[in-house]
């Protein structure tokens, strides 16, 4: 594996992680009722302040 392919892979992973973070941040900024309507998996846990670490809806690695 060359250094350029390693840098490209790292850049791609960073870009994907940033996109997931921005999406999750936007969804979490919605009211709880809307989160429930769209089926956000942790909407019920948000009120209690519980985060169980299952991963984001986009899929955890």
CHARMM-style PDB file with segment names, atoms N, HN, CA, C and O in Angstrom:
ATOM      1  N   UNK     1       0.854  -1.169   0.000  1.00  0.00      PROA
ATOM      2  CA  UNK     1       0.000   0.000   0.000  1.00  0.00      PROA
ATOM      3  C   UNK     1       0.902   1.236   0.000  1.00  0.00      PROA
ATOM      4  O   UNK     1       1.770   1.382   0.861  1.00  0.00      PROA
ATOM      5  N   UNK     2       0.694   2.088  -0.939  1.00  0.00      PROA
ATOM      6  HN  UNK     2      -0.011   1.969  -1.638  1.00  0.00      PROA
ATOM      7  CA  UNK     2       1.520   3.287  -1.032  1.00  0.00      PROA
ATOM      8  C   UNK     2       1.032   4.356  -0.062  1.00  0.00      PROA
ATOM      9  O   UNK     2      -0.079   4.284   0.462  1.00  0.00      PROA
ATOM     10  N   UNK     3       1.869   5.326   0.159  1.00  0.00      PROA
ATOM     11  HN  UNK     3       2.772   5.385  -0.267  1.00  0.00      PROA
ATOM     12  CA  UNK     3       1.537   6.418   1.073  1.00  0.00      PROA
ATOM     13  C   UNK     3       0.347   7.231   0.537  1.00  0.00      PROA
ATOM     14  O   UNK     3      -0.484   7.700   1.315  1.00  0.00      PROA
ATOM     15  N   UNK     4       0.269   7.394  -0.772  1.00  0.00      PROA
ATOM     16  HN  UNK     4       0.944   7.013  -1.404  1.00  0.00      PROA
ATOM     17  CA  UNK     4      -0.839   8.147  -1.355  1.00  0.00      PROA
ATOM     18  C   UNK     4      -2.172   7.429  -1.171  1.00  0.00      PROA
ATOM     19  O   UNK     4      -3.189   8.072  -0.908  1.00  0.00      PROA
ATOM     20  N   UNK     5      -2.180   6.125  -1.305  1.00  0.00      PROA
ATOM     21  HN  UNK     5      -1.354   5.603  -1.519  1.00  0.00      PROA
ATOM     22  CA  UNK     5      -3.429   5.394  -1.101  1.00  0.00      PROA
ATOM     23  C   UNK     5      -3.836   5.428   0.372  1.00  0.00      PROA
ATOM     24  O   UNK     5      -5.026   5.463   0.687  1.00  0.00      PROA
ATOM     25  N   UNK     6      -2.862   5.417   1.264  1.00  0.00      PROA
ATOM     26  HN  UNK     6      -1.896   5.388   1.008  1.00  0.00      PROA
ATOM     27  CA  UNK     6      -3.166   5.519   2.696  1.00  0.00      PROA
ATOM     28  C   UNK     6      -3.752   6.881   3.029  1.00  0.00      PROA
ATOM     29  O   UNK     6      -4.719   6.978   3.783  1.00  0.00      PROA
ATOM     30  N   UNK     7      -3.175   7.922   2.475  1.00  0.00      PROA
ATOM     31  HN  UNK     7      -2.388   7.844   1.861  1.00  0.00      PROA
ATOM     32  CA  UNK     7      -3.682   9.278   2.712  1.00  0.00      PROA
ATOM     33  C   UNK     7      -5.087   9.416   2.130  1.00  0.00      PROA
ATOM     34  O   UNK     7      -5.961  10.021   2.750  1.00  0.00      PROA
ATOM     35  N   UNK     8      -5.304   8.861   0.954  1.00  0.00      PROA
ATOM     36  HN  UNK     8      -4.594   8.369   0.450  1.00  0.00      PROA
ATOM     37  CA  UNK     8      -6.627   8.913   0.333  1.00  0.00      PROA
ATOM     38  C   UNK     8      -7.668   8.185   1.163  1.00  0.00      PROA
ATOM     39  O   UNK     8      -8.791   8.665   1.319  1.00  0.00      PROA
ATOM     40  N   UNK     9      -7.299   7.023   1.697  1.00  0.00      PROA
ATOM     41  HN  UNK     9      -6.387   6.632   1.570  1.00  0.00      PROA
ATOM     42  CA  UNK     9      -8.217   6.249   2.534  1.00  0.00      PROA
ATOM     43  C   UNK     9      -8.559   7.010   3.813  1.00  0.00      PROA
ATOM     44  O   UNK     9      -9.719   7.048   4.223  1.00  0.00      PROA
ATOM     45  N   UNK    10      -7.558   7.612   4.438  1.00  0.00      PROA
ATOM     46  HN  UNK    10      -6.616   7.581   4.105  1.00  0.00      PROA
ATOM     47  CA  UNK    10      -7.784   8.392   5.663  1.00  0.00      PROA
ATOM     48  C   UNK    10      -8.666   9.598   5.376  1.00  0.00      PROA
ATOM     49  O   UNK    10      -9.561   9.913   6.160  1.00  0.00      PROA
ATOM     50  N   UNK    11      -8.422  10.272   4.264  1.00  0.00      PROA
ATOM     51  HN  UNK    11      -7.695  10.016   3.627  1.00  0.00      PROA
ATOM     52  CA  UNK    11      -9.234  11.433   3.889  1.00  0.00      PROA
ATOM     53  C   UNK    11     -10.682  11.024   3.636  1.00  0.00      PROA
ATOM     54  O   UNK    11     -11.605  11.743   4.019  1.00  0.00      PROA
ATOM     55  N   UNK    12     -10.886   9.890   3.001  1.00  0.00      PROA
ATOM     56  HN  UNK    12     -10.137   9.306   2.689  1.00  0.00      PROA
ATOM     57  CA  UNK    12     -12.232   9.392   2.736  1.00  0.00      PROA
ATOM     58  C   UNK    12     -12.951   9.057   4.034  1.00  0.00      PROA
ATOM     59  O   UNK    12     -14.117   9.414   4.206  1.00  0.00      PROA
ATOM     60  N   UNK    13     -12.268   8.376   4.949  1.00  0.00      PROA
ATOM     61  HN  UNK    13     -11.321   8.086   4.809  1.00  0.00      PROA
ATOM     62  CA  UNK    13     -12.865   8.031   6.234  1.00  0.00      PROA
ATOM     63  C   UNK    13     -13.226   9.291   7.025  1.00  0.00      PROA
ATOM     64  O   UNK    13     -14.281   9.354   7.655  1.00  0.00      PROA
ATOM     65  N   UNK    14     -12.353  10.278   6.988  1.00  0.00      PROA
ATOM     66  HN  UNK    14     -11.495  10.227   6.477  1.00  0.00      PROA
ATOM     67  CA  UNK    14     -12.623  11.539   7.687  1.00  0.00      PROA
ATOM     68  C   UNK    14     -13.842  12.227   7.091  1.00  0.00      PROA
ATOM     69  O   UNK    14     -14.703  12.718   7.821  1.00  0.00      PROA
ATOM     70  N   UNK    15     -13.914  12.262   5.780  1.00  0.00      PROA
ATOM     71  HN  UNK    15     -13.215  11.863   5.187  1.00  0.00      PROA
ATOM     72  CA  UNK    15     -15.037  12.899   5.105  1.00  0.00      PROA
ATOM     73  C   UNK    15     -16.361  12.210   5.452  1.00  0.00      PROA
ATOM     74  O   UNK    15     -17.364  12.879   5.705  1.00  0.00      PROA
ATOM     75  N   UNK    16     -16.362  10.877   5.462  1.00  0.00      PROA
ATOM     76  HN  UNK    16     -15.548  10.334   5.257  1.00  0.00      PROA
ATOM     77  CA  UNK    16     -17.564  10.121   5.801  1.00  0.00      PROA
ATOM     78  C   UNK    16     -17.968  10.344   7.254  1.00  0.00      PROA
ATOM     79  O   UNK    16     -19.152  10.499   7.553  1.00  0.00      PROA
ATOM     80  N   UNK    17     -16.992  10.361   8.155  1.00  0.00      PROA
ATOM     81  HN  UNK    17     -16.031  10.235   7.912  1.00  0.00      PROA
ATOM     82  CA  UNK    17     -17.280  10.588   9.572  1.00  0.00      PROA
ATOM     83  C   UNK    17     -17.845  11.986   9.791  1.00  0.00      PROA
ATOM     84  O   UNK    17     -18.770  12.166  10.583  1.00  0.00      PROA
ATOM     85  N   UNK    18     -17.302  12.962   9.101  1.00  0.00      PROA
ATOM     86  HN  UNK    18     -16.551  12.816   8.457  1.00  0.00      PROA
ATOM     87  CA  UNK    18     -17.787  14.342   9.234  1.00  0.00      PROA
ATOM     88  C   UNK    18     -19.218  14.458   8.718  1.00  0.00      PROA
ATOM     89  O   UNK    18     -20.040  15.139   9.330  1.00  0.00      PROA
ATOM     90  N   UNK    19     -19.524  13.805   7.605  1.00  0.00      PROA
ATOM     91  HN  UNK    19     -18.856  13.251   7.108  1.00  0.00      PROA
ATOM     92  CA  UNK    19     -20.877  13.833   7.057  1.00  0.00      PROA
ATOM     93  C   UNK    19     -21.864  13.179   8.035  1.00  0.00      PROA
ATOM     94  O   UNK    19     -22.960  13.701   8.241  1.00  0.00      PROA
ATOM     95  N   UNK    20     -21.486  12.043   8.638  1.00  0.00      PROA
ATOM     96  HN  UNK    20     -20.596  11.620   8.470  1.00  0.00      PROA
ATOM     97  CA  UNK    20     -22.334  11.389   9.634  1.00  0.00      PROA
ATOM     98  C   UNK    20     -22.571  12.305  10.828  1.00  0.00      PROA
ATOM     99  O   UNK    20     -23.697  12.418  11.313  1.00  0.00      PROA
ATOM    100  N   UNK    21     -21.510  12.960  11.304  1.00  0.00      PROA
ATOM    101  HN  UNK    21     -20.596  12.869  10.910  1.00  0.00      PROA
ATOM    102  CA  UNK    21     -21.624  13.863  12.444  1.00  0.00      PROA
ATOM    103  C   UNK    21     -22.565  15.021  12.138  1.00  0.00      PROA
ATOM    104  O   UNK    21     -23.417  15.361  12.959  1.00  0.00      PROA
ATOM    105  N   UNK    22     -22.420  15.625  10.971  1.00  0.00      PROA
ATOM    106  HN  UNK    22     -21.728  15.349  10.303  1.00  0.00      PROA
ATOM    107  CA  UNK    22     -23.264  16.754  10.603  1.00  0.00      PROA
ATOM    108  C   UNK    22     -24.727  16.336  10.458  1.00  0.00      PROA
ATOM    109  O   UNK    22     -25.627  17.082  10.845  1.00  0.00      PROA
ATOM    110  N   UNK    23     -24.964  15.162   9.910  1.00  0.00      PROA
ATOM    111  HN  UNK    23     -24.234  14.556   9.596  1.00  0.00      PROA
ATOM    112  CA  UNK    23     -26.328  14.654   9.769  1.00  0.00      PROA
ATOM    113  C   UNK    23     -26.940  14.397  11.140  1.00  0.00      PROA
ATOM    114  O   UNK    23     -28.077  14.787  11.406  1.00  0.00      PROA
ATOM    115  N   UNK    24     -26.174  13.734  12.008  1.00  0.00      PROA
ATOM    116  HN  UNK    24     -25.251  13.417  11.792  1.00  0.00      PROA
ATOM    117  CA  UNK    24     -26.673  13.448  13.352  1.00  0.00      PROA
ATOM    118  C   UNK    24     -26.935  14.743  14.114  1.00  0.00      PROA
ATOM    119  O   UNK    24     -27.931  14.848  14.830  1.00  0.00      PROA
ATOM    120  N   UNK    25     -26.077  15.700  13.970  1.00  0.00      PROA
ATOM    121  HN  UNK    25     -25.268  15.615  13.389  1.00  0.00      PROA
ATOM    122  CA  UNK    25     -26.255  16.993  14.644  1.00  0.00      PROA
ATOM    123  C   UNK    25     -27.525  17.696  14.159  1.00  0.00      PROA
ATOM    124  O   UNK    25     -28.268  18.267  14.958  1.00  0.00      PROA
ATOM    125  N   UNK    26     -27.766  17.653  12.861  1.00  0.00      PROA
ATOM    126  HN  UNK    26     -27.163  17.189  12.212  1.00  0.00      PROA
ATOM    127  CA  UNK    26     -28.971  18.274  12.307  1.00  0.00      PROA
ATOM    128  C   UNK    26     -30.230  17.570  12.800  1.00  0.00      PROA
ATOM    129  O   UNK    26     -31.208  18.232  13.146  1.00  0.00      PROA
ATOM    130  N   UNK    27     -30.221  16.245  12.839  1.00  0.00      PROA
ATOM    131  HN  UNK    27     -29.426  15.707  12.559  1.00  0.00      PROA
ATOM    132  CA  UNK    27     -31.385  15.495  13.294  1.00  0.00      PROA
ATOM    133  C   UNK    27     -31.622  15.725  14.779  1.00  0.00      PROA
ATOM    134  O   UNK    27     -32.766  15.878  15.207  1.00  0.00      PROA
ATOM    135  N   UNK    28     -30.553  15.750  15.569  1.00  0.00      PROA
ATOM    136  HN  UNK    28     -29.623  15.625  15.222  1.00  0.00      PROA
ATOM    137  CA  UNK    28     -30.702  15.978  17.008  1.00  0.00      PROA
ATOM    138  C   UNK    28     -31.201  17.382  17.324  1.00  0.00      PROA
ATOM    139  O   UNK    28     -31.743  17.610  18.406  1.00  0.00      PROA
ATOM    140  N   UNK    29     -31.031  18.323  16.408  1.00  0.00      PROA
ATOM    141  HN  UNK    29     -30.590  18.138  15.530  1.00  0.00      PROA
ATOM    142  CA  UNK    29     -31.506  19.683  16.654  1.00  0.00      PROA
ATOM    143  C   UNK    29     -33.009  19.813  16.410  1.00  0.00      PROA
ATOM    144  O   UNK    29     -33.613  20.821  16.775  1.00  0.00      PROA
ATOM    145  N   UNK    30     -33.610  18.796  15.795  1.00  0.00      PROA
ATOM    146  HN  UNK    30     -33.119  17.977  15.498  1.00  0.00      PROA
ATOM    147  CA  UNK    30     -35.056  18.808  15.566  1.00  0.00      PROA
ATOM    148  C   UNK    30     -35.789  18.536  16.884  1.00  0.00      PROA
ATOM    149  O   UNK    30     -35.225  17.916  17.786  1.00  0.00      PROA
ATOM    150  N   UNK    31     -37.030  18.990  17.001  1.00  0.00      PROA
ATOM    151  HN  UNK    31     -37.488  19.494  16.268  1.00  0.00      PROA
ATOM    152  CA  UNK    31     -37.820  18.667  18.194  1.00  0.00      PROA
ATOM    153  C   UNK    31     -37.979  17.152  18.345  1.00  0.00      PROA
ATOM    154  O   UNK    31     -37.985  16.418  17.356  1.00  0.00      PROA
ATOM    155  N   UNK    32     -38.106  16.699  19.581  1.00  0.00      PROA
ATOM    156  HN  UNK    32     -38.101  17.295  20.384  1.00  0.00      PROA
ATOM    157  CA  UNK    32     -38.236  15.269  19.875  1.00  0.00      PROA
ATOM    158  C   UNK    32     -39.380  14.628  19.096  1.00  0.00      PROA
ATOM    159  O   UNK    32     -39.255  13.500  18.619  1.00  0.00      PROA
ATOM    160  N   UNK    33     -40.484  15.341  18.970  1.00  0.00      PROA
ATOM    161  HN  UNK    33     -40.585  16.257  19.358  1.00  0.00      PROA
ATOM    162  CA  UNK    33     -41.649  14.789  18.253  1.00  0.00      PROA
ATOM    163  C   UNK    33     -41.310  14.486  16.797  1.00  0.00      PROA
ATOM    164  O   UNK    33     -41.723  13.455  16.267  1.00  0.00      PROA
ATOM    165  N   UNK    34     -40.561  15.376  16.148  1.00  0.00      PROA
ATOM    166  HN  UNK    34     -40.225  16.214  16.578  1.00  0.00      PROA
ATOM    167  CA  UNK    34     -40.162  15.131  14.754  1.00  0.00      PROA
ATOM    168  C   UNK    34     -39.155  13.986  14.667  1.00  0.00      PROA
ATOM    169  O   UNK    34     -39.194  13.190  13.728  1.00  0.00      PROA
ATOM    170  N   UNK    35     -38.265  13.906  15.635  1.00  0.00      PROA
ATOM    171  HN  UNK    35     -38.233  14.552  16.397  1.00  0.00      PROA
ATOM    172  CA  UNK    35     -37.307  12.803  15.646  1.00  0.00      PROA
ATOM    173  C   UNK    35     -38.043  11.470  15.724  1.00  0.00      PROA
ATOM    174  O   UNK    35     -37.683  10.512  15.040  1.00  0.00      PROA
ATOM    175  N   UNK    36     -39.077  11.416  16.564  1.00  0.00      PROA
ATOM    176  HN  UNK    36     -39.369  12.194  17.120  1.00  0.00      PROA
ATOM    177  CA  UNK    36     -39.872  10.186  16.669  1.00  0.00      PROA
ATOM    178  C   UNK    36     -40.603   9.886  15.365  1.00  0.00      PROA
ATOM    179  O   UNK    36     -40.694   8.730  14.950  1.00  0.00      PROA
ATOM    180  N   UNK    37     -41.126  10.937  14.716  1.00  0.00      PROA
ATOM    181  HN  UNK    37     -41.051  11.875  15.053  1.00  0.00      PROA
ATOM    182  CA  UNK    37     -41.860  10.753  13.458  1.00  0.00      PROA
ATOM    183  C   UNK    37     -40.978  10.164  12.365  1.00  0.00      PROA
ATOM    184  O   UNK    37     -41.445   9.346  11.572  1.00  0.00      PROA
ATOM    185  N   UNK    38     -39.720  10.564  12.310  1.00  0.00      PROA
ATOM    186  HN  UNK    38     -39.341  11.229  12.953  1.00  0.00      PROA
ATOM    187  CA  UNK    38     -38.827  10.045  11.270  1.00  0.00      PROA
ATOM    188  C   UNK    38     -38.144   8.760  11.695  1.00  0.00      PROA
ATOM    189  O   UNK    38     -37.406   8.154  10.918  1.00  0.00      PROA
ATOM    190  N   UNK    39     -38.392   8.340  12.941  1.00  0.00      PROA
ATOM    191  HN  UNK    39     -38.992   8.832  13.573  1.00  0.00      PROA
ATOM    192  CA  UNK    39     -37.856   7.064  13.399  1.00  0.00      PROA
ATOM    193  C   UNK    39     -36.427   7.135  13.876  1.00  0.00      PROA
ATOM    194  O   UNK    39     -35.686   6.157  13.772  1.00  0.00      PROA
ATOM    195  N   UNK    40     -36.031   8.274  14.396  1.00  0.00      PROA
ATOM    196  HN  UNK    40     -36.633   9.068  14.480  1.00  0.00      PROA
ATOM    197  CA  UNK    40     -34.674   8.391  14.941  1.00  0.00      PROA
ATOM    198  C   UNK    40     -34.556   7.401  16.090  1.00  0.00      PROA
ATOM    199  O   UNK    40     -35.354   7.452  17.025  1.00  0.00      PROA
ATOM    200  N   UNK    41     -33.582   6.506  16.040  1.00  0.00      PROA
ATOM    201  HN  UNK    41     -32.933   6.465  15.280  1.00  0.00      PROA
ATOM    202  CA  UNK    41     -33.522   5.403  17.001  1.00  0.00      PROA
ATOM    203  C   UNK    41     -33.338   5.825  18.454  1.00  0.00      PROA
ATOM    204  O   UNK    41     -33.798   5.110  19.345  1.00  0.00      PROA
ATOM    205  N   UNK    42     -32.707   6.919  18.726  1.00  0.00      PROA
ATOM    206  HN  UNK    42     -32.334   7.500  18.002  1.00  0.00      PROA
ATOM    207  CA  UNK    42     -32.432   7.297  20.108  1.00  0.00      PROA
ATOM    208  C   UNK    42     -33.325   8.440  20.570  1.00  0.00      PROA
ATOM    209  O   UNK    42     -33.006   9.108  21.554  1.00  0.00      PROA
ATOM    210  N   UNK    43     -34.428   8.676  19.887  1.00  0.00      PROA
ATOM    211  HN  UNK    43     -34.688   8.133  19.088  1.00  0.00      PROA
ATOM    212  CA  UNK    43     -35.293   9.804  20.229  1.00  0.00      PROA
ATOM    213  C   UNK    43     -35.867   9.653  21.630  1.00  0.00      PROA
ATOM    214  O   UNK    43     -35.984  10.638  22.359  1.00  0.00      PROA
ATOM    215  N   UNK    44     -36.220   8.454  22.008  1.00  0.00      PROA
ATOM    216  HN  UNK    44     -36.125   7.654  21.416  1.00  0.00      PROA
ATOM    217  CA  UNK    44     -36.799   8.259  23.334  1.00  0.00      PROA
ATOM    218  C   UNK    44     -35.742   8.390  24.425  1.00  0.00      PROA
ATOM    219  O   UNK    44     -36.063   8.762  25.554  1.00  0.00      PROA
ATOM    220  N   UNK    45     -34.496   8.091  24.103  1.00  0.00      PROA
ATOM    221  HN  UNK    45     -34.235   7.789  23.185  1.00  0.00      PROA
ATOM    222  CA  UNK    45     -33.414   8.196  25.075  1.00  0.00      PROA
ATOM    223  C   UNK    45     -32.928   9.626  25.258  1.00  0.00      PROA
ATOM    224  O   UNK    45     -32.283   9.933  26.261  1.00  0.00      PROA
ATOM    225  N   UNK    46     -33.229  10.508  24.303  1.00  0.00      PROA
ATOM    226  HN  UNK    46     -33.753  10.258  23.489  1.00  0.00      PROA
ATOM    227  CA  UNK    46     -32.719  11.873  24.356  1.00  0.00      PROA
ATOM    228  C   UNK    46     -33.270  12.648  25.545  1.00  0.00      PROA
ATOM    229  O   UNK    46     -32.556  13.452  26.144  1.00  0.00      PROA
ATOM    230  N   UNK    47     -34.531  12.416  25.892  1.00  0.00      PROA
ATOM    231  HN  UNK    47     -35.111  11.763  25.405  1.00  0.00      PROA
ATOM    232  CA  UNK    47     -35.124  13.113  27.028  1.00  0.00      PROA
ATOM    233  C   UNK    47     -34.440  12.718  28.331  1.00  0.00      PROA
ATOM    234  O   UNK    47     -34.211  13.568  29.191  1.00  0.00      PROA
ATOM    235  N   UNK    48     -34.120  11.471  28.481  1.00  0.00      PROA
ATOM    236  HN  UNK    48     -34.306  10.781  27.782  1.00  0.00      PROA
ATOM    237  CA  UNK    48     -33.506  10.976  29.706  1.00  0.00      PROA
ATOM    238  C   UNK    48     -32.009  11.271  29.740  1.00  0.00      PROA
ATOM    239  O   UNK    48     -31.372  11.123  30.783  1.00  0.00      PROA
ATOM    240  N   UNK    49     -31.450  11.684  28.618  1.00  0.00      PROA
ATOM    241  HN  UNK    49     -31.967  11.805  27.771  1.00  0.00      PROA
ATOM    242  CA  UNK    49     -30.024  11.962  28.565  1.00  0.00      PROA
ATOM    243  C   UNK    49     -29.181  10.702  28.506  1.00  0.00      PROA
ATOM    244  O   UNK    49     -28.009  10.706  28.883  1.00  0.00      PROA
ATOM    245  N   UNK    50     -29.782   9.638  28.035  1.00  0.00      PROA
ATOM    246  HN  UNK    50     -30.734   9.635  27.729  1.00  0.00      PROA
ATOM    247  CA  UNK    50     -29.078   8.354  27.965  1.00  0.00      PROA
ATOM    248  C   UNK    50     -28.556   8.160  26.557  1.00  0.00      PROA
ATOM    249  O   UNK    50     -29.282   8.343  25.580  1.00  0.00      PROA
ATOM    250  N   UNK    51     -27.304   7.793  26.463  1.00  0.00      PROA
ATOM    251  HN  UNK    51     -26.714   7.644  27.257  1.00  0.00      PROA
ATOM    252  CA  UNK    51     -26.732   7.445  25.163  1.00  0.00      PROA
ATOM    253  C   UNK    51     -26.089   6.079  25.314  1.00  0.00      PROA
ATOM    254  O   UNK    51     -25.098   5.928  26.028  1.00  0.00      PROA
ATOM    255  N   UNK    52     -26.642   5.100  24.652  1.00  0.00      PROA
ATOM    256  HN  UNK    52     -27.447   5.222  24.072  1.00  0.00      PROA
ATOM    257  CA  UNK    52     -26.210   3.729  24.868  1.00  0.00      PROA
ATOM    258  C   UNK    52     -25.111   3.272  23.921  1.00  0.00      PROA
ATOM    259  O   UNK    52     -24.680   2.123  24.013  1.00  0.00      PROA
ATOM    260  N   UNK    53     -24.649   4.104  23.034  1.00  0.00      PROA
ATOM    261  HN  UNK    53     -24.999   5.037  22.959  1.00  0.00      PROA
ATOM    262  CA  UNK    53     -23.514   3.767  22.202  1.00  0.00      PROA
ATOM    263  C   UNK    53     -23.772   2.748  21.123  1.00  0.00      PROA
ATOM    264  O   UNK    53     -22.833   2.088  20.677  1.00  0.00      PROA
ATOM    265  N   UNK    54     -25.002   2.591  20.686  1.00  0.00      PROA
ATOM    266  HN  UNK    54     -25.765   3.127  21.048  1.00  0.00      PROA
ATOM    267  CA  UNK    54     -25.313   1.626  19.637  1.00  0.00      PROA
ATOM    268  C   UNK    54     -24.675   2.054  18.322  1.00  0.00      PROA
ATOM    269  O   UNK    54     -24.255   1.206  17.534  1.00  0.00      PROA
ATOM    270  N   UNK    55     -24.601   3.333  18.080  1.00  0.00      PROA
ATOM    271  HN  UNK    55     -24.943   4.022  18.719  1.00  0.00      PROA
ATOM    272  CA  UNK    55     -24.038   3.839  16.843  1.00  0.00      PROA
ATOM    273  C   UNK    55     -25.021   4.740  16.135  1.00  0.00      PROA
ATOM    274  O   UNK    55     -26.187   4.825  16.520  1.00  0.00      PROA
ATOM    275  N   UNK    56     -24.571   5.391  15.134  1.00  0.00      PROA
ATOM    276  HN  UNK    56     -23.624   5.323  14.821  1.00  0.00      PROA
ATOM    277  CA  UNK    56     -25.466   6.281  14.412  1.00  0.00      PROA
ATOM    278  C   UNK    56     -26.304   5.496  13.425  1.00  0.00      PROA
ATOM    279  O   UNK    56     -25.988   4.350  13.106  1.00  0.00      PROA
ATOM    280  N   UNK    57     -27.369   6.109  12.942  1.00  0.00      PROA
ATOM    281  HN  UNK    57     -27.625   7.040  13.201  1.00  0.00      PROA
ATOM    282  CA  UNK    57     -28.271   5.419  12.019  1.00  0.00      PROA
ATOM    283  C   UNK    57     -27.562   5.086  10.711  1.00  0.00      PROA
ATOM    284  O   UNK    57     -27.984   4.177   9.996  1.00  0.00      PROA
ATOM    285  N   UNK    58     -26.483   5.814  10.388  1.00  0.00      PROA
ATOM    286  HN  UNK    58     -26.141   6.552  10.969  1.00  0.00      PROA
ATOM    287  CA  UNK    58     -25.760   5.555   9.152  1.00  0.00      PROA
ATOM    288  C   UNK    58     -24.921   4.290   9.252  1.00  0.00      PROA
ATOM    289  O   UNK    58     -24.405   3.802   8.246  1.00  0.00      PROA
ATOM    290  N   UNK    59     -24.786   3.767  10.439  1.00  0.00      PROA
ATOM    291  HN  UNK    59     -25.205   4.163  11.256  1.00  0.00      PROA
ATOM    292  CA  UNK    59     -24.033   2.545  10.631  1.00  0.00      PROA
ATOM    293  C   UNK    59     -22.707   2.800  11.312  1.00  0.00      PROA
ATOM    294  O   UNK    59     -21.929   3.653  10.885  1.00  0.00      PROA
ATOM    295  N   UNK    60     -22.462   2.084  12.333  1.00  0.00      PROA
ATOM    296  HN  UNK    60     -23.093   1.390  12.681  1.00  0.00      PROA
ATOM    297  CA  UNK    60     -21.206   2.215  13.073  1.00  0.00      PROA
ATOM    298  C   UNK    60     -20.221   1.178  12.555  1.00  0.00      PROA
ATOM    299  O   UNK    60     -20.614   0.092  12.129  1.00  0.00      PROA
ATOM    300  N   UNK    61     -18.965   1.516  12.595  1.00  0.00      PROA
ATOM    301  HN  UNK    61     -18.646   2.398  12.941  1.00  0.00      PROA
ATOM    302  CA  UNK    61     -17.935   0.570  12.164  1.00  0.00      PROA
ATOM    303  C   UNK    61     -17.508  -0.308  13.306  1.00  0.00      PROA
ATOM    304  OT1 UNK    61     -16.646  -1.169  13.134  1.00  0.00      PROA
TER     305      UNK     61
END
